[in-house]
Amino acid sequence: MKISFIKTKQDEGVYLIPRAMGMDIYEINQPEEIDQKIDELKQNEYKTIVISNELASFSEKIVPNYQNDPNLKIIILPSK
């Protein structure tokens, strides 16, 4: 199972433990790019994607497209 984390440049230092465990962490420049990055990771067969609550608020596809997708789980972590 492929797991990834998505962060923005402002989230520096937030995902140190997952990075130390060897998990993939992807950085986006603008929060508005979240849906594009999720689609890209889904095409690369990632099954679990972890994002912050703040990033989730910028997504227009989480509820209508990803919520009922049996091949993709999006975990939303509380923001700071």
Gaussian input, Z-matrix of N, CA and C with variables (Angstrom, degrees):
# hf/3-21g

backbone

0 1
 N
 C     1     B1
 C     2     B2     1     A1
 N     3     B3     2     A2     1     D1
 C     4     B4     3     A3     2     D2
 C     5     B5     4     A4     3     D3
 N     6     B6     5     A5     4     D4
 C     7     B7     6     A6     5     D5
 C     8     B8     7     A7     6     D6
 N     9     B9     8     A8     7     D7
 C    10    B10     9     A9     8     D8
 C    11    B11    10    A10     9     D9
 N    12    B12    11    A11    10    D10
 C    13    B13    12    A12    11    D11
 C    14    B14    13    A13    12    D12
 N    15    B15    14    A14    13    D13
 C    16    B16    15    A15    14    D14
 C    17    B17    16    A16    15    D15
 N    18    B18    17    A17    16    D16
 C    19    B19    18    A18    17    D17
 C    20    B20    19    A19    18    D18
 N    21    B21    20    A20    19    D19
 C    22    B22    21    A21    20    D20
 C    23    B23    22    A22    21    D21
 N    24    B24    23    A23    22    D22
 C    25    B25    24    A24    23    D23
 C    26    B26    25    A25    24    D24
 N    27    B27    26    A26    25    D25
 C    28    B28    27    A27    26    D26
 C    29    B29    28    A28    27    D27
 N    30    B30    29    A29    28    D28
 C    31    B31    30    A30    29    D29
 C    32    B32    31    A31    30    D30
 N    33    B33    32    A32    31    D31
 C    34    B34    33    A33    32    D32
 C    35    B35    34    A34    33    D33
 N    36    B36    35    A35    34    D34
 C    37    B37    36    A36    35    D35
 C    38    B38    37    A37    36    D36
 N    39    B39    38    A38    37    D37
 C    40    B40    39    A39    38    D38
 C    41    B41    40    A40    39    D39
 N    42    B42    41    A41    40    D40
 C    43    B43    42    A42    41    D41
 C    44    B44    43    A43    42    D42
 N    45    B45    44    A44    43    D43
 C    46    B46    45    A45    44    D44
 C    47    B47    46    A46    45    D45
 N    48    B48    47    A47    46    D46
 C    49    B49    48    A48    47    D47
 C    50    B50    49    A49    48    D48
 N    51    B51    50    A50    49    D49
 C    52    B52    51    A51    50    D50
 C    53    B53    52    A52    51    D51
 N    54    B54    53    A53    52    D52
 C    55    B55    54    A54    53    D53
 C    56    B56    55    A55    54    D54
 N    57    B57    56    A56    55    D55
 C    58    B58    57    A57    56    D56
 C    59    B59    58    A58    57    D57
 N    60    B60    59    A59    58    D58
 C    61    B61    60    A60    59    D59
 C    62    B62    61    A61    60    D60
 N    63    B63    62    A62    61    D61
 C    64    B64    63    A63    62    D62
 C    65    B65    64    A64    63    D63
 N    66    B66    65    A65    64    D64
 C    67    B67    66    A66    65    D65
 C    68    B68    67    A67    66    D66
 N    69    B69    68    A68    67    D67
 C    70    B70    69    A69    68    D68
 C    71    B71    70    A70    69    D69
 N    72    B72    71    A71    70    D70
 C    73    B73    72    A72    71    D71
 C    74    B74    73    A73    72    D72
 N    75    B75    74    A74    73    D73
 C    76    B76    75    A75    74    D74
 C    77    B77    76    A76    75    D75
 N    78    B78    77    A77    76    D76
 C    79    B79    78    A78    77    D77
 C    80    B80    79    A79    78    D78
 N    81    B81    80    A80    79    D79
 C    82    B82    81    A81    80    D80
 C    83    B83    82    A82    81    D81
 N    84    B84    83    A83    82    D82
 C    85    B85    84    A84    83    D83
 C    86    B86    85    A85    84    D84
 N    87    B87    86    A86    85    D85
 C    88    B88    87    A87    86    D86
 C    89    B89    88    A88    87    D87
 N    90    B90    89    A89    88    D88
 C    91    B91    90    A90    89    D89
 C    92    B92    91    A91    90    D90
 N    93    B93    92    A92    91    D91
 C    94    B94    93    A93    92    D92
 C    95    B95    94    A94    93    D93
 N    96    B96    95    A95    94    D94
 C    97    B97    96    A96    95    D95
 C    98    B98    97    A97    96    D96
 N    99    B99    98    A98    97    D97
 C   100   B100    99    A99    98    D98
 C   101   B101   100   A100    99    D99
 N   102   B102   101   A101   100   D100
 C   103   B103   102   A102   101   D101
 C   104   B104   103   A103   102   D102
 N   105   B105   104   A104   103   D103
 C   106   B106   105   A105   104   D104
 C   107   B107   106   A106   105   D105
 N   108   B108   107   A107   106   D106
 C   109   B109   108   A108   107   D107
 C   110   B110   109   A109   108   D108
 N   111   B111   110   A110   109   D109
 C   112   B112   111   A111   110   D110
 C   113   B113   112   A112   111   D111
 N   114   B114   113   A113   112   D112
 C   115   B115   114   A114   113   D113
 C   116   B116   115   A115   114   D114
 N   117   B117   116   A116   115   D115
 C   118   B118   117   A117   116   D116
 C   119   B119   118   A118   117   D117
 N   120   B120   119   A119   118   D118
 C   121   B121   120   A120   119   D119
 C   122   B122   121   A121   120   D120
 N   123   B123   122   A122   121   D121
 C   124   B124   123   A123   122   D122
 C   125   B125   124   A124   123   D123
 N   126   B126   125   A125   124   D124
 C   127   B127   126   A126   125   D125
 C   128   B128   127   A127   126   D126
 N   129   B129   128   A128   127   D127
 C   130   B130   129   A129   128   D128
 C   131   B131   130   A130   129   D129
 N   132   B132   131   A131   130   D130
 C   133   B133   132   A132   131   D131
 C   134   B134   133   A133   132   D132
 N   135   B135   134   A134   133   D133
 C   136   B136   135   A135   134   D134
 C   137   B137   136   A136   135   D135
 N   138   B138   137   A137   136   D136
 C   139   B139   138   A138   137   D137
 C   140   B140   139   A139   138   D138
 N   141   B141   140   A140   139   D139
 C   142   B142   141   A141   140   D140
 C   143   B143   142   A142   141   D141
 N   144   B144   143   A143   142   D142
 C   145   B145   144   A144   143   D143
 C   146   B146   145   A145   144   D144
 N   147   B147   146   A146   145   D145
 C   148   B148   147   A147   146   D146
 C   149   B149   148   A148   147   D147
 N   150   B150   149   A149   148   D148
 C   151   B151   150   A150   149   D149
 C   152   B152   151   A151   150   D150
 N   153   B153   152   A152   151   D151
 C   154   B154   153   A153   152   D152
 C   155   B155   154   A154   153   D153
 N   156   B156   155   A155   154   D154
 C   157   B157   156   A156   155   D155
 C   158   B158   157   A157   156   D156
 N   159   B159   158   A158   157   D157
 C   160   B160   159   A159   158   D158
 C   161   B161   160   A160   159   D159
 N   162   B162   161   A161   160   D160
 C   163   B163   162   A162   161   D161
 C   164   B164   163   A163   162   D162
 N   165   B165   164   A164   163   D163
 C   166   B166   165   A165   164   D164
 C   167   B167   166   A166   165   D165
 N   168   B168   167   A167   166   D166
 C   169   B169   168   A168   167   D167
 C   170   B170   169   A169   168   D168
 N   171   B171   170   A170   169   D169
 C   172   B172   171   A171   170   D170
 C   173   B173   172   A172   171   D171
 N   174   B174   173   A173   172   D172
 C   175   B175   174   A174   173   D173
 C   176   B176   175   A175   174   D174
 N   177   B177   176   A176   175   D175
 C   178   B178   177   A177   176   D176
 C   179   B179   178   A178   177   D177
 N   180   B180   179   A179   178   D178
 C   181   B181   180   A180   179   D179
 C   182   B182   181   A181   180   D180
 N   183   B183   182   A182   181   D181
 C   184   B184   183   A183   182   D182
 C   185   B185   184   A184   183   D183
 N   186   B186   185   A185   184   D184
 C   187   B187   186   A186   185   D185
 C   188   B188   187   A187   186   D186
 N   189   B189   188   A188   187   D187
 C   190   B190   189   A189   188   D188
 C   191   B191   190   A190   189   D189
 N   192   B192   191   A191   190   D190
 C   193   B193   192   A192   191   D191
 C   194   B194   193   A193   192   D192
 N   195   B195   194   A194   193   D193
 C   196   B196   195   A195   194   D194
 C   197   B197   196   A196   195   D195
 N   198   B198   197   A197   196   D196
 C   199   B199   198   A198   197   D197
 C   200   B200   199   A199   198   D198
 N   201   B201   200   A200   199   D199
 C   202   B202   201   A201   200   D200
 C   203   B203   202   A202   201   D201
 N   204   B204   203   A203   202   D202
 C   205   B205   204   A204   203   D203
 C   206   B206   205   A205   204   D204
 N   207   B207   206   A206   205   D205
 C   208   B208   207   A207   206   D206
 C   209   B209   208   A208   207   D207
 N   210   B210   209   A209   208   D208
 C   211   B211   210   A210   209   D209
 C   212   B212   211   A211   210   D210
 N   213   B213   212   A212   211   D211
 C   214   B214   213   A213   212   D212
 C   215   B215   214   A214   213   D213
 N   216   B216   215   A215   214   D214
 C   217   B217   216   A216   215   D215
 C   218   B218   217   A217   216   D216
 N   219   B219   218   A218   217   D217
 C   220   B220   219   A219   218   D218
 C   221   B221   220   A220   219   D219
 N   222   B222   221   A221   220   D220
 C   223   B223   222   A222   221   D221
 C   224   B224   223   A223   222   D222
 N   225   B225   224   A224   223   D223
 C   226   B226   225   A225   224   D224
 C   227   B227   226   A226   225   D225
 N   228   B228   227   A227   226   D226
 C   229   B229   228   A228   227   D227
 C   230   B230   229   A229   228   D228
 N   231   B231   230   A230   229   D229
 C   232   B232   231   A231   230   D230
 C   233   B233   232   A232   231   D231
 N   234   B234   233   A233   232   D232
 C   235   B235   234   A234   233   D233
 C   236   B236   235   A235   234   D234
 N   237   B237   236   A236   235   D235
 C   238   B238   237   A237   236   D236
 C   239   B239   238   A238   237   D237

   B1=1.4406
   B2=1.5236
   B3=1.3278
   B4=1.4507
   B5=1.5255
   B6=1.3336
   B7=1.4580
   B8=1.5246
   B9=1.3292
   B10=1.4583
   B11=1.5186
   B12=1.3020
   B13=1.4560
   B14=1.5256
   B15=1.3157
   B16=1.4550
   B17=1.5166
   B18=1.3309
   B19=1.4554
   B20=1.5178
   B21=1.3211
   B22=1.4496
   B23=1.5230
   B24=1.3034
   B25=1.4654
   B26=1.5210
   B27=1.3210
   B28=1.4572
   B29=1.5283
   B30=1.3129
   B31=1.4648
   B32=1.5249
   B33=1.2942
   B34=1.4623
   B35=1.5315
   B36=1.3115
   B37=1.4551
   B38=1.5195
   B39=1.3190
   B40=1.4620
   B41=1.5271
   B42=1.3041
   B43=1.4618
   B44=1.5287
   B45=1.3102
   B46=1.4598
   B47=1.5250
   B48=1.3124
   B49=1.4723
   B50=1.5256
   B51=1.3593
   B52=1.4693
   B53=1.5272
   B54=1.3324
   B55=1.4715
   B56=1.5292
   B57=1.3342
   B58=1.4650
   B59=1.5263
   B60=1.3282
   B61=1.4659
   B62=1.5253
   B63=1.3324
   B64=1.4560
   B65=1.5121
   B66=1.3089
   B67=1.4660
   B68=1.5210
   B69=1.3125
   B70=1.4554
   B71=1.5210
   B72=1.3312
   B73=1.4564
   B74=1.5205
   B75=1.3280
   B76=1.4487
   B77=1.5194
   B78=1.3077
   B79=1.4592
   B80=1.5265
   B81=1.3188
   B82=1.4540
   B83=1.5209
   B84=1.3246
   B85=1.4650
   B86=1.5227
   B87=1.3073
   B88=1.4603
   B89=1.5240
   B90=1.3351
   B91=1.4702
   B92=1.5284
   B93=1.3227
   B94=1.4665
   B95=1.5287
   B96=1.3186
   B97=1.4684
   B98=1.5284
   B99=1.3202
   B100=1.4683
   B101=1.5305
   B102=1.3307
   B103=1.4675
   B104=1.5231
   B105=1.3046
   B106=1.4601
   B107=1.5343
   B108=1.3326
   B109=1.4702
   B110=1.5254
   B111=1.3409
   B112=1.4692
   B113=1.5206
   B114=1.3347
   B115=1.4672
   B116=1.5297
   B117=1.3243
   B118=1.4643
   B119=1.5332
   B120=1.3246
   B121=1.4647
   B122=1.5191
   B123=1.3233
   B124=1.4644
   B125=1.5259
   B126=1.3267
   B127=1.4634
   B128=1.5249
   B129=1.3345
   B130=1.4639
   B131=1.5204
   B132=1.3312
   B133=1.4609
   B134=1.5227
   B135=1.3285
   B136=1.4602
   B137=1.5179
   B138=1.3127
   B139=1.4627
   B140=1.5201
   B141=1.3411
   B142=1.4605
   B143=1.5194
   B144=1.3269
   B145=1.4564
   B146=1.5188
   B147=1.3294
   B148=1.4565
   B149=1.5262
   B150=1.3475
   B151=1.4588
   B152=1.5239
   B153=1.3074
   B154=1.4653
   B155=1.5228
   B156=1.3111
   B157=1.4580
   B158=1.5275
   B159=1.3188
   B160=1.4633
   B161=1.5312
   B162=1.3378
   B163=1.4629
   B164=1.5253
   B165=1.3017
   B166=1.4630
   B167=1.5242
   B168=1.3169
   B169=1.4605
   B170=1.5295
   B171=1.3243
   B172=1.4589
   B173=1.5277
   B174=1.3142
   B175=1.4554
   B176=1.5215
   B177=1.3136
   B178=1.4590
   B179=1.5305
   B180=1.3208
   B181=1.4658
   B182=1.5218
   B183=1.3220
   B184=1.4717
   B185=1.5252
   B186=1.2941
   B187=1.4735
   B188=1.5236
   B189=1.3383
   B190=1.4668
   B191=1.5271
   B192=1.3260
   B193=1.4657
   B194=1.5215
   B195=1.3172
   B196=1.4587
   B197=1.5262
   B198=1.3173
   B199=1.4628
   B200=1.5261
   B201=1.3066
   B202=1.4617
   B203=1.5237
   B204=1.3198
   B205=1.4588
   B206=1.5308
   B207=1.3274
   B208=1.4668
   B209=1.5306
   B210=1.3286
   B211=1.4658
   B212=1.5225
   B213=1.3302
   B214=1.4526
   B215=1.5278
   B216=1.3206
   B217=1.4591
   B218=1.5130
   B219=1.3156
   B220=1.4548
   B221=1.5165
   B222=1.3152
   B223=1.4479
   B224=1.5208
   B225=1.3176
   B226=1.4431
   B227=1.5190
   B228=1.3235
   B229=1.4717
   B230=1.5193
   B231=1.3237
   B232=1.4618
   B233=1.5234
   B234=1.3304
   B235=1.4536
   B236=1.5156
   B237=1.3187
   B238=1.4573
   B239=1.5046
   A1=108.18
   A2=116.69
   A3=121.68
   A4=109.66
   A5=115.67
   A6=122.25
   A7=108.21
   A8=116.37
   A9=119.49
   A10=110.45
   A11=114.50
   A12=122.95
   A13=106.97
   A14=116.43
   A15=120.93
   A16=107.34
   A17=115.67
   A18=120.32
   A19=109.25
   A20=115.44
   A21=121.09
   A22=108.39
   A23=116.72
   A24=120.27
   A25=111.16
   A26=117.46
   A27=121.37
   A28=112.49
   A29=118.66
   A30=123.19
   A31=111.68
   A32=117.65
   A33=121.27
   A34=110.65
   A35=116.29
   A36=121.38
   A37=115.12
   A38=118.12
   A39=120.71
   A40=111.48
   A41=118.53
   A42=121.72
   A43=112.25
   A44=117.46
   A45=120.81
   A46=112.36
   A47=117.79
   A48=120.53
   A49=111.54
   A50=119.63
   A51=117.72
   A52=112.72
   A53=116.57
   A54=119.64
   A55=109.71
   A56=117.58
   A57=121.53
   A58=111.45
   A59=116.73
   A60=121.19
   A61=112.10
   A62=116.97
   A63=120.72
   A64=115.00
   A65=117.91
   A66=120.71
   A67=109.95
   A68=116.16
   A69=121.76
   A70=110.41
   A71=115.81
   A72=121.59
   A73=107.21
   A74=115.62
   A75=121.22
   A76=109.35
   A77=114.80
   A78=120.58
   A79=109.56
   A80=116.08
   A81=120.97
   A82=108.13
   A83=115.37
   A84=120.27
   A85=112.39
   A86=116.38
   A87=122.09
   A88=109.24
   A89=118.48
   A90=120.55
   A91=113.40
   A92=116.72
   A93=120.58
   A94=112.64
   A95=118.02
   A96=122.60
   A97=112.56
   A98=118.15
   A99=121.83
   A100=112.70
   A101=118.32
   A102=119.89
   A103=111.33
   A104=116.77
   A105=121.14
   A106=110.56
   A107=117.31
   A108=120.76
   A109=111.06
   A110=117.61
   A111=119.93
   A112=110.05
   A113=117.57
   A114=120.65
   A115=111.17
   A116=116.29
   A117=121.15
   A118=110.94
   A119=116.81
   A120=120.41
   A121=111.45
   A122=116.90
   A123=120.36
   A124=110.36
   A125=117.69
   A126=121.24
   A127=111.59
   A128=116.42
   A129=121.01
   A130=112.30
   A131=116.13
   A132=125.40
   A133=114.76
   A134=116.99
   A135=120.10
   A136=107.47
   A137=116.92
   A138=121.85
   A139=112.78
   A140=117.24
   A141=122.01
   A142=108.59
   A143=115.58
   A144=121.76
   A145=107.71
   A146=116.03
   A147=121.80
   A148=108.05
   A149=115.81
   A150=120.81
   A151=109.10
   A152=115.68
   A153=119.77
   A154=110.16
   A155=115.46
   A156=121.37
   A157=110.35
   A158=115.85
   A159=120.33
   A160=111.17
   A161=117.13
   A162=119.80
   A163=111.52
   A164=116.90
   A165=120.55
   A166=111.31
   A167=116.60
   A168=119.43
   A169=112.12
   A170=118.19
   A171=121.74
   A172=112.31
   A173=118.10
   A174=121.19
   A175=111.14
   A176=114.50
   A177=120.54
   A178=111.11
   A179=117.29
   A180=120.94
   A181=114.94
   A182=118.85
   A183=119.29
   A184=111.05
   A185=117.79
   A186=119.77
   A187=111.83
   A188=120.72
   A189=118.22
   A190=115.03
   A191=118.73
   A192=119.55
   A193=114.67
   A194=117.43
   A195=119.89
   A196=114.42
   A197=118.24
   A198=121.26
   A199=112.67
   A200=117.40
   A201=120.81
   A202=113.27
   A203=117.29
   A204=121.28
   A205=109.11
   A206=118.87
   A207=120.44
   A208=113.75
   A209=117.81
   A210=121.27
   A211=113.23
   A212=117.55
   A213=119.83
   A214=110.04
   A215=115.77
   A216=121.57
   A217=108.48
   A218=115.93
   A219=120.69
   A220=107.38
   A221=115.43
   A222=122.28
   A223=107.77
   A224=116.52
   A225=121.70
   A226=108.84
   A227=115.21
   A228=121.27
   A229=110.12
   A230=117.58
   A231=119.58
   A232=110.36
   A233=115.61
   A234=120.51
   A235=110.11
   A236=115.91
   A237=120.65
   A238=111.64
   D1=128.92
   D2=-179.69
   D3=-94.54
   D4=126.95
   D5=-179.50
   D6=-119.31
   D7=136.66
   D8=176.79
   D9=-137.25
   D10=158.04
   D11=175.75
   D12=-118.12
   D13=143.74
   D14=175.29
   D15=-118.61
   D16=133.37
   D17=179.78
   D18=-138.21
   D19=165.13
   D20=172.54
   D21=-101.70
   D22=170.27
   D23=179.19
   D24=-61.64
   D25=-28.93
   D26=-179.71
   D27=-71.91
   D28=-15.14
   D29=-179.06
   D30=-87.79
   D31=32.01
   D32=-177.09
   D33=-60.45
   D34=129.45
   D35=177.07
   D36=83.97
   D37=-3.08
   D38=-175.77
   D39=-74.77
   D40=-36.74
   D41=-173.79
   D42=-106.72
   D43=43.31
   D44=-178.72
   D45=-67.82
   D46=-40.78
   D47=-178.47
   D48=-67.73
   D49=-49.25
   D50=176.90
   D51=-59.53
   D52=-37.00
   D53=178.45
   D54=-64.36
   D55=-41.63
   D56=178.91
   D57=-64.69
   D58=-28.40
   D59=178.72
   D60=-83.94
   D61=-1.01
   D62=176.54
   D63=88.08
   D64=12.26
   D65=178.55
   D66=-77.80
   D67=153.33
   D68=-179.07
   D69=-79.58
   D70=130.52
   D71=178.22
   D72=-125.26
   D73=122.65
   D74=-179.14
   D75=-110.42
   D76=142.04
   D77=-178.00
   D78=-112.98
   D79=134.91
   D80=174.07
   D81=-113.15
   D82=151.12
   D83=-177.97
   D84=-77.07
   D85=-40.92
   D86=-177.65
   D87=-125.95
   D88=140.40
   D89=178.99
   D90=-58.34
   D91=-25.94
   D92=-179.76
   D93=-67.44
   D94=-11.82
   D95=179.86
   D96=-85.67
   D97=3.90
   D98=-172.59
   D99=-60.33
   D100=-45.64
   D101=-178.44
   D102=-64.24
   D103=-39.68
   D104=178.36
   D105=-61.73
   D106=-43.30
   D107=-179.57
   D108=-68.50
   D109=-39.66
   D110=177.70
   D111=-61.98
   D112=-44.37
   D113=178.17
   D114=-60.40
   D115=-41.16
   D116=179.12
   D117=-62.89
   D118=-44.99
   D119=179.75
   D120=-67.06
   D121=-37.16
   D122=177.44
   D123=-62.68
   D124=-40.80
   D125=177.34
   D126=-64.87
   D127=-28.75
   D128=177.63
   D129=-88.59
   D130=16.69
   D131=172.98
   D132=65.68
   D133=32.24
   D134=170.41
   D135=-76.84
   D136=135.08
   D137=-177.16
   D138=-99.77
   D139=-26.70
   D140=-178.95
   D141=-131.06
   D142=128.46
   D143=179.35
   D144=-126.56
   D145=130.14
   D146=-178.16
   D147=-110.94
   D148=127.69
   D149=178.07
   D150=-136.88
   D151=163.09
   D152=177.46
   D153=-81.04
   D154=160.73
   D155=177.24
   D156=-59.61
   D157=-37.66
   D158=179.24
   D159=-61.66
   D160=-45.38
   D161=177.76
   D162=-66.04
   D163=-37.46
   D164=179.57
   D165=-60.66
   D166=-32.30
   D167=-179.37
   D168=-67.71
   D169=-18.77
   D170=177.98
   D171=-88.76
   D172=-10.32
   D173=-177.73
   D174=-82.62
   D175=135.83
   D176=175.75
   D177=-100.34
   D178=-5.23
   D179=-173.76
   D180=-112.38
   D181=-8.11
   D182=-173.90
   D183=-58.22
   D184=-52.07
   D185=-177.73
   D186=-74.98
   D187=-53.12
   D188=-174.89
   D189=-72.07
   D190=-30.40
   D191=-173.94
   D192=-107.20
   D193=-40.42
   D194=-171.43
   D195=-98.50
   D196=-21.51
   D197=-173.99
   D198=-58.54
   D199=-40.01
   D200=-176.88
   D201=-105.22
   D202=15.50
   D203=179.33
   D204=-79.94
   D205=114.45
   D206=-177.74
   D207=-70.89
   D208=-13.48
   D209=-177.80
   D210=-99.53
   D211=2.99
   D212=-175.94
   D213=-143.74
   D214=130.53
   D215=174.36
   D216=-117.48
   D217=128.78
   D218=176.18
   D219=-112.27
   D220=121.33
   D221=179.48
   D222=-102.42
   D223=125.86
   D224=-178.67
   D225=-106.91
   D226=118.04
   D227=179.79
   D228=-91.90
   D229=146.48
   D230=176.51
   D231=-61.96
   D232=143.71
   D233=176.26
   D234=-76.29
   D235=167.65
   D236=179.70
   D237=-59.79

